[in-house]
Every structure is written in C-alpha cells, then in structure tokens.
Amino acid sequence: MFIRIVKMSFHEEHIQKFLENFDVMKDKIRGAEGNRFLELYQDKNNPCVFFTYSFWETEDDLENYRQSELFYDVWTFTKKLFNEKPEAWSVDKLVSLE
C-alpha cells in the first residue's frame, strides 16, 4: 500500500464549486478499486490551497483509477478551477505513531 498526496490551488471564486463537486464525487473516488482511504485538507494559511490524501493498494490500482471515466469526469471539472499547476507525490509510509 502507498499514499498519494495531491496539492491543488484554486481561484478563490472557484473554491465553493470545487467543494461541492468533491462532496458529490468523494464516495465514488473512495469506492474506486484499490482505494482504501481518502481525505481532503485545506491549508490553514492559504484557503485557496487544498490537498487530497489517499491510500492505494497498488500502483496499478491508482493508474487504473487515473485511466477511468470517473477520474476523467473529476479532473475535467476540477482542472478548470486551478490558479496554479497541481502537484502530486506517491509516497511510502515509513513510520506511523498514534
């Protein structure tokens, strides 16, 4: 399993549109094959910046999602709202303390 972190920055006037669409799509994204966890964060100092944090079983699962109609629908809508190019990282968890 690995973690995918995506940083997105939106025009302020588009934040509500993004949040409304995410609310509609979040369960579908979470239900994608191999997705085990999904969270959305908003930066405390810059309310235009958001992060998604998701766990995926395999890289193939993430790639299959990225090639799916669901991803196409989500990304086609979302990318029109950006004010900067998004950034993404795939990382392995090394340590977790609770």
C-alpha positions in Angstrom: 0.0 0.0 0.0 1.2 3.5 -0.7 -0.1 7.1 -0.2 -0.9 9.6 -2.9 -0.8 13.3 -2.0 -2.1 15.9 -4.4 -1.7 19.6 -3.9 -4.3 21.8 -5.7 -4.6 25.6 -5.7 -7.8 27.3 -6.8 -9.0 30.7 -7.7 -10.8 32.0 -4.7 -14.1 32.4 -6.5 -14.0 28.7 -7.5 -13.4 27.1 -4.1 -17.1 26.6 -3.4 -17.6 24.9 -6.8 -14.7 22.6 -6.1 -16.0 21.7 -2.6 -19.5 21.0 -4.0 -18.1 18.7 -6.7 -15.8 16.9 -4.3 -18.8 16.3 -2.0 -20.6 14.6 -4.9 -17.6 12.6 -6.1 -15.8 11.6 -2.8 -17.7 8.4 -2.3 -17.2 7.3 -5.9 -13.4 8.1 -5.6 -13.2 6.2 -2.3 -15.1 3.3 -3.9 -12.5 3.0 -6.7 -10.8 -0.4 -6.9 -7.8 -0.4 -4.6 -8.6 2.9 -2.8 -8.5 2.3 1.0 -8.7 5.9 2.4 -9.4 9.4 1.2 -9.2 12.7 3.0 -9.3 16.4 1.8 -7.3 19.1 3.6 -7.3 22.9 3.3 -4.2 24.9 4.1 -4.6 27.0 7.3 -2.6 30.0 5.9 -3.8 30.0 2.3 -7.5 28.9 1.9 -7.0 28.5 -1.9 -4.7 25.5 -1.3 -6.1 22.0 -0.8 -4.6 18.6 -0.5 -6.0 15.2 -1.1 -4.5 12.3 0.8 -5.4 8.8 -0.3 -4.2 5.2 0.3 -3.9 2.8 -2.6 -3.3 -0.9 -2.6 -1.1 -0.9 -5.7 0.3 1.5 -8.3 -1.8 -0.4 -10.8 -5.0 0.5 -8.8 -4.1 4.2 -8.9 -3.2 4.0 -12.6 -6.5 2.2 -13.4 -8.3 5.0 -11.5 -6.4 7.6 -13.4 -7.5 6.0 -16.7 -11.1 5.6 -15.6 -14.2 7.6 -16.7 -14.6 8.7 -13.1 -11.2 10.3 -13.0 -11.8 11.9 -16.4 -15.1 13.5 -15.0 -13.5 14.6 -11.8 -10.3 16.0 -13.4 -12.0 17.7 -16.3 -14.2 19.6 -13.9 -11.5 20.4 -11.4 -8.7 21.5 -13.6 -10.7 24.4 -14.9 -10.7 25.9 -11.4 -7.0 25.9 -10.7 -4.9 29.0 -10.4 -1.6 27.0 -10.3 -0.4 23.7 -11.8 -1.3 20.9 -9.3 1.5 18.8 -7.8 1.4 15.1 -6.8 3.5 12.7 -4.9 3.3 9.0 -4.4 5.0 8.1 -1.1 5.5 5.0 1.1 4.7 5.3 4.8 7.9 4.6 6.9 6.7 5.4 10.4 3.2 5.9 11.9 2.6 6.7 15.6 -0.8 7.1 17.2 
